[in-house]
Amino acid sequence: MAGLVAYGDLTAAIASTDLINIGHRLESVRLLSAGGANVGSATLHAQLFSDATTGAEIDHPHRKRIFCSAVTASDYRDRGRPSSWSAMVDSLAADPDGAGQFPRLFILSAGNTDDHGAWSDYPASLSTNLIHDPGQAWNALTVGACTHLTNTQEPDYQAVAPEGALSPYTTTSSSWEKAWPLKPDVVLEGGNLGTNGWGPSGMNSLQLLSTNNKPQERLFKSFNATSAASALCSKMAGEVVTAYPSLRPETIRALIVHSAEWTDSMRAMYMPPGNASKTAYSRLIRHCGWGEPSLERALWSAGNSLTLVIEDELFPFKKDKGKSVTSRHMNLHKLPWPREELESLQDTRVQMRVTLSYFIEPNPSARGSTSKYHYPSHRLRFEVQRPLDASTEDFVARVNAAVVREDEGDPVNPADPNWYLGDRQRHRGSLHQDVWEGTAADLASRGYLAVYPAAGWWRTRPALERYGLPARYSLIVSIRTEQTEIDLYNVIAQQVAIKT
């Protein structure tokens, strides 16, 4: 794990003479037991996880950290419902005891499929082997595994998974109830399996190369599965923090997911040609997350793309004396797209991607609940202005009406067909992402985005007096066009420089 977090896959590194620059440091906390396994009640894992987290912080309290854990339960009995373990992860991430002032980013492995019978049934097995506890944590960045390793280096063996597809080791949330979060969030390299017709087996040529924990015996060791994928994701998160040290943990999570894209193999497996429905996209995400993230896309905008990053907060609820708790604030964000330039592009195809990331305070007494409305402290939504909104005032009025009329999370906004998921599918968990595709002229009329609250136990349990707390969030919006003569990035950069 440590070798991959520090260096990434060493296969290419040891064949190169280039210097490897590392801008982050490593710490490690290990969970040990006399019998060599985590014995005892499953509820004990929550406390062990908390002790491991706070122990490192007590030793060196001023370091900025990203926590990576590949320790999971051996089964998937929770099936997306919160457990004591996942609730502890959510609580540590949100930091309710510190009033949310010291949030934490946790990167968790999704858990592995390690059954030879399931491997033989790939890829169908991916839909029945589900993410392990605590990977269902709402506030965590949960990482599954894909693979680009297909060269077995053995003439009698063929790779089980095709290039760019999900790794046979990974797990999914395919059969979770639809109320629970869309997991995994992203997938990274986790290795492949080889087969000679007699059943799949692991091969060193289809695994990642990392450092060995006993260097006096051997320097390198092959490594695989979602543990390797979560380590690679943690390396990427560390590099993002190195580049932008002041960003919030919610923003780091959002940037990584925002940068992810599906490979052709992922789309071929879970989105047959001609079936780009919202249900099909949801199925694709519950298997592959939002795809494979890219450090380059997370850090930089190109000439035909640009990204807006916002860190803000709102007060979701209020309670007037003698009255019930009601919704309080909505934030309206102006999207700084160059309207004239977009309108001049007319029918040029353009893509807008929106990512909303925030941490909920879990209600541990509701863990295992069958209702998502009893577990999170609050929920947030986003809505983008549409051409049918004659003015900004009309857009605000429509969003306000949606807030007032929302019944247990059932959206009342009219359908907006150009989104991959739409507002009935995207608002799961505490990280919401969706992609809109249309013409540049249509996008030019979508000048505002609203972030507004939805129900949670801060509102439904007024006796606990949490309804007056603020809710932090990170919002990332990007647009990408086909290659044109207009450099959108520089147009925006000039406008920002003038305003500054």
Steps between C-alpha positions, in 0.01 A plus 500: 500500500769749603706438189207574270398809700855634471610394151200355317551186294876444494498297178575805287705680765771235531544496122561875493791721606273801566478647848184431698377806687290434809331797663322316779607295799370167630379389840369158594280367778455124518221298659635182658354217707656202668328254270596679183146612420246758612304284740201594711183693435468695177415809706859499628633600157342844532698576817821352359463717192445808715800423720723450195388835356536709812820328612693637203350845551595509867861415416529775235196728523605762245541279194239506227393142433312280259403165649515183294364168623468167323365318806148372431255245627514157342142520370245750369211436738418871539416538129541878509334561836710691755681290761672601822831490310390709201320740736829550685674580170228752419524656845879530490477658154238757603657578840173582681679517837717780363203676338627392159816711522740208447348269237692200371518328163487120513585292195368146540536188290174355376597149610593205284346212314736215586286198416639283221147403404405864465810570292391228258167678461655838410353750418161383629657445842560873538127561535463257791820567699424819688708770668613402849451689826604785554512588128138619514601802712336810354791737563780269385656477156440132418733349240438198280742339254536501124788365293715579198726197555428236238844366397537167683850437354394135477381362162255258663330764714254771408391796713154463654405869479549700180711815498330789679226286656423438866747277680370155596602582858265795545158531664201717416173638640297350217221352713489755782165666556487813286480732805860428599808678360630437151820304570784457420582863430794425268707204383877469453742228396457185708648230281357214296478121494622251244335181383614200297155349468514325838394795708635847585810552713720787610812577296785735588496643149140616557564672833653826614856516630564656840752495783533192718445535874814291567769663285774287652337202324389665176450857385182471294165327527200463270175646629142522376125543557314791656772546762740595221237720335430690822874552553533650150202725568662615825819585310294712262325673791838576658620654173186716477555622857866572419390717207211665687575475874217730610215301347246334725475120526156523337662677205780245462238224483299698246801574277596134477149384413450795265811397305385141447391363163371162384703293258347355185508156664302622801236654278484186287444282809222701662357734239406318180487716185179696471410465868632822653208529742525640850447150639786371284731775627407416858584135435833600345590711805403231749754273329776736383449813707561805285790322336876539526624835638782702348745715694551722196126565463468558875770768501481679166253638246571479127432761234164345414395446861484690825414419859339706775571400862288645781530440875202637689244430771134558574266466794255232389239533777352744748252487786294802590370519854198278547521366146634190328836477328492619139743548213707817525767579241561444131823612335492632145825477301554687174678285243769718335467349156572736206144532371580681176770249406271205577213647301735550204575126504129426441456123453849404617465214749599587855512307826443646846598292805384594850632348824362587844692359797416542869525298821192396696491446876379142544227397739655185651169398655363466146776272369354200325189707431311433179441873453767742381308788661573385857878468459642827355489828691406685183505456127581748228379530143612694195293633216615686188305776327318391185379677186143471632594736786422839348712680758721436800202584722294227328782251558519587870122472530505155338769375736317644802184321392694174468634540856156570646326216316769236534346188653757259643754592236273462198604780262225712351704687240395431142720249322821625339585220255856598409651387833654153537321434831254780566381621838315173575818293475799718590420601859627189678746516789695821560679532166283590203631512147322530169585584141294710259556484126350736244578789271717798589206733432284307751775512763531876456151540648590298811671775693423411862525199728315466831606290800214440742417272797284191537380318811724326753494428872620850585153601384289203608645474854477857633548389861869442423534870407730446203278688255699824529830357377661597169560251218828531309521388141732496202366559152688429177358590161683450173415536133672332211440564131615347179824650371414844361683820413374660821723444803246495784765476770680816395172689457410426862856568621487848347164571663630388838812715464288806415272444802800448727 
